[in-house]
Amino acid sequence: MKPSLEQATLVAVQRLAGAVIGAVTASLVLLVPASEHGLKLFSVLRGLEIIALILLMHGVAVRFWNYALYSAAIAAGVLILLDLPQPSNYSAEGYRVLWTLCGVGFAVVVMLLAGLFAKRGAAEQPAA
């Protein structure tokens, strides 16, 4: 938990921006093996695993420097690694990206509602 509601809301918005950037990045990278077959597909998949691991390492490296970039790198790496063992059509990849964004969006809505309730509670408290 962050010390104040404003700081928690800022982190949630940064997480949302990072999830959007990471989801778009993963979607673009996952278009690479679309028309590959055989040995070329095998080598492309190993390359995508390396890209995902590099993204995860960069995410750890920038964790305290920029939280939005950290979230973007982690989201992209995880979405790529989720798709590699079970390659599917574009709609399934779109659903994974959509649910990633929905989860972060729900967190932002909850933080906004918490901010409204905190303001309402502060206004209702009697002055001492």
LINHU-V945049 format. One record per backbone hydrogen bond with DSSP energy under -0.5 kcal/mol. NH is the residue of the N-H (numbers start at 1). CO is the residue of the C=O. If there is no record, write none. Layout:
# LINHU-V945049
NH_CO + NH_CO
This chain:
# LINHU-V945049
8_4 + 9_5 + 10_6 + 11_7 + 12_8 + 13_9 + 14_10 + 15_11 + 16_12 + 17_13 + 18_14 + 19_15 + 20_16 + 21_17 + 22_18 + 23_19 + 24_20 + 25_21 + 26_22 + 27_23 + 28_24 + 29_25 + 30_26 + 31_28 + 32_29 + 34_31 + 35_32 + 36_33 + 40_37 + 41_37 + 42_38 + 43_39 + 44_40 + 45_41 + 46_42 + 47_43 + 48_44 + 49_45 + 50_46 + 51_47 + 52_48 + 53_49 + 54_50 + 55_51 + 56_52 + 57_53 + 58_54 + 59_55 + 60_56 + 61_57 + 62_58 + 63_60 + 65_62 + 66_62 + 70_66 + 71_67 + 72_68 + 73_69 + 74_70 + 75_71 + 76_72 + 77_73 + 78_74 + 79_75 + 80_76 + 81_77 + 82_78 + 83_79 + 84_80 + 85_81 + 87_84 + 93_89 + 94_90 + 95_91 + 96_92 + 97_93 + 98_94 + 99_95 + 100_96 + 101_97 + 102_98 + 103_99 + 104_100 + 105_101 + 106_102 + 107_103 + 108_104 + 109_105 + 110_106 + 111_107 + 112_108 + 113_109 + 114_110 + 115_111 + 116_112 + 117_113 + 118_114 + 119_115 + 120_116 + 121_117 + 122_118 + 123_119 + 124_120 + 125_121
